[in-house]
């Protein structure tokens, strides 16, 4: 139960003291401390915190001060209060949004940089690609590493959505097994030597944005929104594209095989 109580906002020690008081009924600090397996000084602090939250109340019995837990139903009141507070804060932010956006756009041409960390970086950048309205995607990646970080379902969904929207794709990639034997629809790809040009990040250029994510398992990504930077990266891609020997078939009409889509390819 301690874990569940922590989920609604109690600390580990607060949860232990609350459960101890709940089980003991009216009890002294010493009894609660013993039941919760926490020293008396800390128990006093936890009782004070729980009292402020309305979960524990004080009872004077002669010269002794006893403490008891309020009804567990009070936990629901706490969540309701938090819900009302959150709803109020959301409303305030919504009202403030026009002003925030006006400040956000005060410096035209200034790059907008967004950092991402943790699970979901791959999905976040993919979603941004479609939100950008880009008509073409350029990508540089290592196929072996990309397969490890790209969720199979997300890769298939991305491919199908790209095709349905008629977005063209060009990719430069390295792969331990060499070039893919088949081509993706509405796409061209060229394989470059993995030993000569090792790649440790997935780079995507689309519209006026560049998305970069690590392929080393660190789950770190960044999206840079800048016309100048995107144009420069596109020029570098074209330079590499012309220098890379075309590999495999580049027939846009060939339908991709399941395994290759699962590799995270565009």
C-alpha positions as CSV (number, residue, x, y, z in Angstrom):
1,X,0.0,0.0,0.0
2,X,2.9,2.3,0.5
3,X,3.6,2.4,-3.2
4,X,0.0,3.3,-3.9
5,X,0.0,6.1,-1.3
6,X,3.2,7.5,-2.8
7,X,1.4,7.7,-6.2
8,X,-1.1,10.1,-4.7
9,X,1.6,12.4,-3.3
10,X,2.8,11.0,0.1
11,X,6.5,10.4,0.7
12,X,7.7,7.0,1.7
13,X,7.9,8.0,5.4
14,X,4.6,9.9,5.3
15,X,2.9,6.7,3.9
16,X,4.5,4.5,6.6
17,X,3.4,6.8,9.4
18,X,-0.1,7.2,8.0
19,X,-0.5,3.4,7.7
20,X,0.8,3.0,11.2
21,X,-1.7,5.5,12.6
22,X,-4.5,4.0,10.6
23,X,-3.8,0.6,12.1
24,X,-3.3,1.7,15.7
25,X,-6.2,4.1,16.0
26,X,-5.4,6.5,18.8
27,X,-1.7,6.2,19.6
28,X,1.3,8.0,21.0
29,X,4.2,9.2,18.9
30,X,6.3,6.4,20.4
31,X,3.8,3.7,19.4
32,X,3.4,5.1,15.9
33,X,7.2,5.4,15.5
34,X,7.7,1.8,16.6
35,X,5.0,0.6,14.2
36,X,6.3,2.6,11.3
37,X,9.9,1.6,12.1
38,X,11.0,5.3,12.0
39,X,12.7,7.3,14.7
40,X,10.6,9.5,16.9
41,X,12.0,12.8,15.6
42,X,11.2,12.0,12.1
43,X,7.8,10.6,13.1
44,X,7.0,14.0,14.7
45,X,7.9,15.7,11.4
46,X,5.7,13.3,9.4
47,X,2.8,13.7,11.8
48,X,3.0,17.4,11.3
49,X,3.0,17.1,7.5
50,X,0.1,14.7,7.6
51,X,-1.8,16.9,9.9
52,X,-1.4,19.8,7.5
53,X,-2.8,17.5,4.7
54,X,-5.8,16.7,6.9
55,X,-4.9,13.0,7.2
56,X,-4.0,12.9,10.9
57,X,-5.5,14.8,13.9
58,X,-4.5,15.3,17.5
59,X,-6.3,14.1,20.6
60,X,-5.6,15.4,24.1
61,X,-6.0,12.6,26.6
62,X,-5.2,14.0,30.1
63,X,-1.6,15.1,29.9
64,X,-0.9,12.9,26.9
65,X,-1.0,13.9,23.3
66,X,-2.3,11.1,21.0
67,X,-2.7,11.0,17.3
68,X,-5.1,9.2,15.0
69,X,-5.5,8.9,11.2
70,X,-8.6,10.5,9.7
71,X,-10.9,8.3,7.6
72,X,-9.3,6.9,4.4
73,X,-12.1,8.6,2.5
74,X,-10.2,11.8,3.1
75,X,-7.7,10.7,0.5
76,X,-10.3,11.1,-2.1
77,X,-10.9,14.7,-1.0
78,X,-7.2,15.4,-1.4
79,X,-7.3,14.0,-5.0
80,X,-10.5,16.0,-5.8
81,X,-8.8,19.2,-4.5
82,X,-5.7,18.5,-6.5
83,X,-7.9,17.9,-9.6
84,X,-9.6,21.3,-9.1
85,X,-6.3,23.0,-8.7
86,X,-4.9,21.4,-11.8
87,X,-8.0,22.3,-13.8
88,X,-7.6,25.9,-12.6
89,X,-4.0,26.0,-13.6
90,X,-4.7,24.6,-17.0
91,X,-7.3,27.3,-17.6
92,X,-4.8,30.0,-16.5
93,X,-2.2,28.6,-18.9
94,X,-4.8,28.5,-21.8
95,X,-5.6,32.1,-21.2
96,X,-1.9,33.0,-21.0
97,X,-1.1,31.1,-24.2
98,X,-1.6,33.9,-26.7
99,X,0.8,36.1,-24.7
100,X,3.4,33.3,-24.4
101,X,3.2,32.7,-28.2
102,X,3.7,36.4,-29.0
103,X,6.9,36.4,-26.9
104,X,7.9,33.1,-28.5
105,X,7.8,34.7,-32.0
106,X,9.5,38.0,-31.0
107,X,12.8,37.0,-32.7
108,X,12.2,35.8,-36.2
109,X,14.9,33.7,-37.7
110,X,16.2,32.7,-34.3
111,X,16.6,28.9,-34.2
112,X,14.1,27.1,-31.9
113,X,15.8,24.1,-30.2
114,X,13.9,21.4,-28.4
115,X,15.7,18.7,-26.4
116,X,14.2,15.3,-25.6
117,X,15.4,12.6,-23.3
118,X,14.1,9.2,-22.3
119,X,11.8,6.7,-24.1
120,X,9.8,8.1,-27.0
121,X,12.4,10.2,-28.7
122,X,12.0,8.3,-31.9
123,X,8.3,8.7,-31.8
124,X,8.5,12.4,-31.0
125,X,10.7,13.3,-34.0
126,X,8.5,11.1,-36.3
127,X,5.4,13.0,-35.1
128,X,7.1,16.3,-35.7
129,X,7.9,15.3,-39.3
130,X,4.2,15.1,-40.2
131,X,3.3,18.2,-38.2
132,X,5.9,20.2,-40.2
133,X,4.1,19.5,-43.5
134,X,7.3,18.5,-45.2
135,X,7.1,17.1,-48.7
136,X,10.4,15.3,-48.6
137,X,12.5,13.6,-45.9
138,X,16.2,13.2,-46.0
139,X,17.9,10.8,-43.6
140,X,21.3,9.7,-42.6
141,X,21.5,6.6,-40.3
142,X,23.0,3.3,-39.4
143,X,20.5,0.5,-40.1
144,X,21.8,-1.8,-37.5
145,X,21.5,0.7,-34.7
146,X,18.2,2.1,-35.9
147,X,16.6,-1.3,-35.7
148,X,17.5,-1.5,-32.0
149,X,15.8,1.8,-31.1
150,X,12.9,2.0,-33.5
151,X,9.8,0.2,-32.2
152,X,8.4,-2.1,-34.8
153,X,4.9,-0.8,-34.7
154,X,6.0,2.8,-34.8
155,X,8.3,2.1,-37.9
156,X,5.4,0.5,-39.8
157,X,3.0,3.3,-38.8
158,X,5.5,5.9,-40.0
159,X,6.1,4.2,-43.3
160,X,2.3,3.8,-44.0
161,X,1.6,7.4,-43.1
162,X,4.4,8.7,-45.2
163,X,3.1,6.7,-48.2
164,X,-0.5,7.8,-47.7
165,X,0.6,11.5,-47.6
166,X,2.8,11.1,-50.7
167,X,6.0,12.3,-48.9
168,X,9.1,11.4,-50.7
169,X,12.2,10.0,-48.9
170,X,15.9,9.8,-49.6
171,X,18.3,8.0,-47.2
172,X,22.0,7.5,-46.8
173,X,22.8,4.5,-44.5
174,X,25.4,2.1,-43.3
175,X,24.6,-1.6,-42.7
176,X,26.8,-4.5,-41.6
177,X,25.0,-6.8,-44.1
178,X,25.4,-4.4,-47.0
179,X,22.7,-2.7,-49.1
180,X,19.1,-3.6,-48.7
181,X,17.9,-5.9,-51.6
182,X,14.6,-4.1,-52.1
183,X,13.5,-0.5,-52.3
184,X,10.9,1.4,-50.4
185,X,8.0,3.1,-52.1
186,X,8.4,6.8,-53.0
187,X,12.0,6.5,-51.9
188,X,15.6,6.3,-52.9
189,X,18.4,5.0,-50.7
190,X,22.2,4.7,-51.0
191,X,24.4,2.5,-48.8
192,X,27.8,3.9,-47.8
193,X,30.7,1.8,-46.3
194,X,30.2,1.3,-42.6
195,X,33.9,0.9,-41.8
196,X,34.8,4.2,-43.5
197,X,31.9,6.2,-42.4
198,X,30.5,5.0,-39.0
199,X,27.3,6.6,-37.9
200,X,26.1,6.9,-34.3
201,X,23.2,9.2,-34.7
202,X,20.0,9.3,-36.8
203,X,19.8,12.6,-38.7
204,X,16.5,13.7,-40.3
205,X,16.1,16.8,-42.5
206,X,12.5,17.9,-43.2
207,X,11.0,21.2,-44.1
208,X,12.8,23.9,-42.1
209,X,13.8,21.4,-39.3
210,X,16.5,19.0,-38.4
211,X,16.0,16.1,-36.0
212,X,18.9,14.3,-34.5
213,X,18.7,11.4,-32.1
214,X,21.4,9.2,-30.6
215,X,21.6,5.5,-31.7
216,X,23.8,4.4,-28.8
217,X,21.0,3.7,-26.4
218,X,21.1,7.0,-24.5
219,X,17.6,8.0,-25.7
220,X,18.6,11.6,-26.4
221,X,17.2,13.7,-29.2
222,X,17.0,17.3,-30.4
223,X,14.9,19.1,-33.0
224,X,16.3,22.3,-34.5
225,X,13.8,24.6,-36.3
226,X,15.7,27.0,-38.5
227,X,15.5,27.7,-42.2
228,X,19.2,28.5,-42.5
229,X,20.4,25.4,-40.6
230,X,18.0,23.1,-42.5
231,X,19.2,24.5,-45.8
232,X,22.8,24.0,-44.8
233,X,22.2,20.4,-43.7
234,X,20.3,19.8,-46.9
235,X,23.3,21.0,-48.9
236,X,25.6,18.7,-46.9
237,X,23.2,15.8,-47.6
238,X,23.3,16.5,-51.3
239,X,27.1,16.6,-51.3
240,X,27.2,13.2,-49.6
241,X,24.4,11.9,-51.8
242,X,26.3,12.7,-55.0
243,X,29.4,11.2,-53.6
244,X,27.8,7.9,-52.6
245,X,27.4,5.2,-55.2
246,X,23.8,4.2,-55.7
247,X,23.1,0.8,-54.3
248,X,20.4,-1.7,-55.0
249,X,17.2,-0.8,-56.9
250,X,15.8,2.7,-56.6
251,X,12.5,1.9,-58.2
252,X,9.8,3.9,-56.3
253,X,7.2,1.4,-57.4
254,X,8.7,-1.6,-55.6
255,X,6.8,-2.4,-52.4
256,X,8.9,-2.8,-49.2
257,X,9.2,-6.1,-47.5
258,X,8.0,-6.4,-43.9
259,X,11.5,-7.0,-42.4
260,X,12.9,-3.9,-44.0
261,X,10.2,-1.7,-42.7
262,X,10.8,-3.1,-39.3
263,X,14.4,-1.9,-39.6
264,X,13.0,1.6,-39.1
265,X,13.6,2.6,-42.7
266,X,11.6,5.6,-44.0
